[in-house]
Amino acid sequence: MQVFCTDGTVFACRSYDLTEYGVKLYGQHPDADERYRDDPEQIGFVPHDRLGYILPDGVRPASQSVVGAQPVMGSGYPPGPAGGVR
């Protein structure tokens, strides 16, 4: 799966779990012992306000600007052009 964050960060995970505060992301050790092979390893956490969406492998968003257009909570300003003066 591909995880898309509101700041434009994109990374992969094998599974996820919703929590009260965000989303726990899991992977798996490729060289894990046989007894631990089925146990997922937490590889990340994304708070709800920073998560754009999670898509299955092979599916791409129609527009990357959807994620980049999300305002940062508490900034007080709408997103502006990169490097611009406010």
N, C-alpha and C positions, 0 to 999 in steps of 0.2 A: 504494500500500500504506500501511497505517497501522501505526506502530510504537508499542507500548505499553510504557512503562518501569515498573519496580517502584515508583517514587515518584509515579506517576500522570500523568507527562508523556506526551502523545500528539502525534505529528506524522506527516507524510506523507513518503514517498520513492518513487522510481520503481523502484529495484532495490536489492539488498544483496549482500554477499559475506561469508561466514563466514571469520574468521581465528582464529589460536590464542588471541588475547586478547579477542575480541569480534566485533562485527558492523560492517562499514563500510557506510554508507548513501549511496546515490547519487541525484542528481537530474539535471537537464539544463538548460543555459542556454536560455531561451526565445528569446533574440536572438543565438544563436551563429552564427558564419559557417557557410556550407554545408559546408566541409571539416571542421569540428569538431562538426557536428550529431549524429553518432552516438556521440561520446565522452561517457560519463557524467562528471558532476562530483561529487566526494565532498562531501556536505553534512553528514555527521556520523559519529560513532563511538559505539557503546554497548558497554561492557564486558559480558561474559556475565552477571555477577552483578547487573547493573542492568536487563537485558532481561526484560520480561514475555513478550511474544510479538509476532509480526508477522502481520498479517492482510491479505488482499486488499481492495481498495476495495469498499465496499458490504456487507462482512461486519462485524458488530459482536459483541463478546463478550456472552455471556449475562448476565454479572454484572461490573460494574466493581470490586466488592469483591475479586475474585480477584487483581487486580494490586495493590491497596492493602494486601492482607493479607500481602504478602511482607515478612519481617523484613530489616532492614538488616544486612549482614554486619559482624560485629565489634562490634555495639552492646552485646551482652550482655543486652539486655532485649527481651522480645517487644513487638510494636507495641501501643501503648496508645491511648486516645482522644485526639483532637487537643486540645491545651491542658491535658491532665491532668497531675497531679503523679505522679512515680514514686517 
